[in-house]
Amino acid sequence: MPMEDAPVMQWPIERITRLLTHLAGVSLTIMMLVTVADVFLRNVADRPILGSVEIVQGALVYMVFFGIPETFRRGGHIVVDVADHLFDVRVIAWLDAFARILTLVFLAVMLWTMWGRARDAYTFGDVTSDLGIPLVGFWIPLIFGGLCSLLAVFFLAARDVKLLARGS
């Protein structure tokens, strides 16, 4: 379910997730341009772009983790309706709310784990092998995108619980 009925605090999350989606699109464009240029230069001039794999991998991280919050906010994940025809609409609503709460727990655990890994990458000064790009830069979209995903799911879960408490 989209966030149309979510609490008033949804609008900052909506704006942030839309901005992140645009940044994910920019990352996708960078991936495409670097890959095309690398293949072209490799085949025409026998001069591949040094570090193109690292650039594309880094852009992929930004694309995925900046795109996920909008998917959560819109309720755009693939859903397999196995039990919908077996239960009443109210039971399905409870199952959806329960699934959102489990998603919140999963995202919180994931963020906690990623924070420790990002801190280690910063502390030890980890860098990529070819270009020496600090790996902490690759952790930024994971943590920020994960946090925005957590907030989007939180507002959706709050909406679900509020609707269930009202008996809707």
SULZITA-V550586 format. One record per residue. N is the residue number from 1. RES is the residue in one small letter. PSI is psi in whole degrees, 0 to 359 (none if undefined). OMEGA is omega in whole degrees, -180 to 180 (* if undefined). NEAR is the number of other ideal C-beta (glycine too) atoms within 12 Angstrom. Layout:
[[N:RES:PSI:OMEGA:NEAR] [N:RES:PSI:OMEGA:NEAR]]
This chain:
[[1:m:136:178:26] [2:p:174:-174:19] [3:m:15:-177:35] [4:e:324:-178:15] [5:d:12:-177:18] [6:a:168:180:31] [7:p:167:-176:23] [8:v:331:-178:14] [9:m:0:-178:18] [10:q:326:-170:26] [11:w:323:175:16] [12:p:322:179:19] [13:i:319:179:32] [14:e:314:179:28] [15:r:317:-179:19] [16:i:315:-178:27] [17:t:326:177:38] [18:r:319:176:24] [19:l:316:179:21] [20:l:324:177:36] [21:t:320:176:31] [22:h:319:177:19] [23:l:325:176:29] [24:a:322:177:31] [25:g:321:176:20] [26:v:318:178:20] [27:s:319:178:30] [28:l:319:178:23] [29:t:317:177:18] [30:i:315:179:24] [31:m:314:-178:27] [32:m:313:-177:20] [33:l:317:180:19] [34:v:318:-180:29] [35:t:313:180:23] [36:v:315:180:18] [37:a:319:180:22] [38:d:314:179:24] [39:v:317:180:18] [40:f:308:-178:17] [41:l:326:179:17] [42:r:317:-176:17] [43:n:327:-177:12] [44:v:314:-174:12] [45:a:0:-177:12] [46:d:37:-179:8] [47:r:81:179:14] [48:p:160:179:20] [49:i:122:178:22] [50:l:126:177:18] [51:g:13:-178:20] [52:s:325:179:28] [53:v:318:179:21] [54:e:321:179:26] [55:i:314:-179:29] [56:v:319:178:29] [57:q:317:178:26] [58:g:317:178:32] [59:a:326:178:33] [60:l:319:178:25] [61:v:315:178:36] [62:y:317:-178:33] [63:m:311:-176:30] [64:v:308:-173:27] [65:f:344:171:36] [66:f:343:178:35] [67:g:333:-176:33] [68:i:319:-178:33] [69:p:320:179:40] [70:e:323:178:33] [71:t:317:176:28] [72:f:313:-176:40] [73:r:321:-179:37] [74:r:352:-174:25] [75:g:38:-172:26] [76:g:6:178:20] [77:h:154:178:22] [78:i:132:-180:7] [79:v:131:176:15] [80:v:115:-177:8] [81:d:78:-179:12] [82:v:319:-172:10] [83:a:355:-174:17] [84:d:323:-179:15] [85:h:352:-178:10] [86:l:335:-172:11] [87:f:164:176:15] [88:d:158:-180:12] [89:v:322:-180:16] [90:r:319:178:15] [91:v:318:178:16] [92:i:320:178:22] [93:a:320:177:25] [94:w:319:178:22] [95:l:320:177:23] [96:d:316:179:30] [97:a:318:178:27] [98:f:319:178:19] [99:a:320:178:25] [100:r:321:179:34] [101:i:319:176:22] [102:l:322:177:16] [103:t:319:176:28] [104:l:314:180:28] [105:v:314:-180:18] [106:f:313:-179:19] [107:l:322:179:32] [108:a:316:178:22] [109:v:318:179:16] [110:m:315:179:24] [111:l:317:179:27] [112:w:316:-180:18] [113:t:316:-179:18] [114:m:324:-180:29] [115:w:317:179:22] [116:g:319:179:16] [117:r:320:179:22] [118:a:318:178:28] [119:r:319:178:17] [120:d:317:179:16] [121:a:322:178:24] [122:y:313:-177:20] [123:t:317:-176:14] [124:f:355:178:13] [125:g:35:-179:13] [126:d:137:179:20] [127:v:162:176:19] [128:t:160:-172:24] [129:s:323:-176:13] [130:d:309:-174:17] [131:l:349:-179:20] [132:g:31:178:14] [133:i:128:179:24] [134:p:128:-178:20] [135:l:339:178:27] [136:v:332:176:26] [137:g:335:176:26] [138:f:340:179:32] [139:w:337:-178:30] [140:i:308:-180:26] [141:p:330:178:32] [142:l:313:-178:33] [143:i:312:-177:30] [144:f:316:178:30] [145:g:321:177:39] [146:g:320:178:36] [147:l:316:178:31] [148:c:323:176:37] [149:s:316:179:41] [150:l:316:180:32] [151:l:319:179:32] [152:a:315:180:44] [153:v:324:177:42] [154:f:313:-179:30] [155:f:325:176:36] [156:l:317:179:42] [157:a:319:178:32] [158:a:319:177:26] [159:r:314:-180:32] [160:d:313:-178:32] [161:v:319:179:23] [162:k:316:179:19] [163:l:320:178:23] [164:l:324:178:23] [165:a:327:178:13] [166:r:346:-179:12] [167:g:16:-179:9] [168:s:none:*:15]]
